[in-house]
Amino acid sequence: MPARNDLLPDSEEPSKKRKPLVINPEEEWVPLRVIAKEFHVTLPCVHRWRNDPKLGFPPIHSLNGVGYAVRSELRAFKARLAAGEPPKMRGHR
């Protein structure tokens, strides 16, 4: 019987797959909906923030189809916002 790696196409070698997410059990993981409520914005606004590299929004990790961010990274993001100007939102002046 061939080895497992021999059955995979070249593009799906295990070394080329995404790295597994290492979860620190001490960290609090916050769902995107809760993040939107805490920032008093809509869920689409949070998605725009995460897609704008200039803002430095914490990375979102998908677990079972739900997006989460780490609480300590959100606190650092909030501190950066408090120190400077808040992010510009489309349609607001």
Secondary structure, DSSP 8 states (H G I E B T S, - for coil): ---HHHHS-GGG-GGGS-------TTS-EEEHHHHHHHHT--HHHHHHHHH-TTTT----EEETTEEEEEHHHHHHHHHHHHHS-----TT--
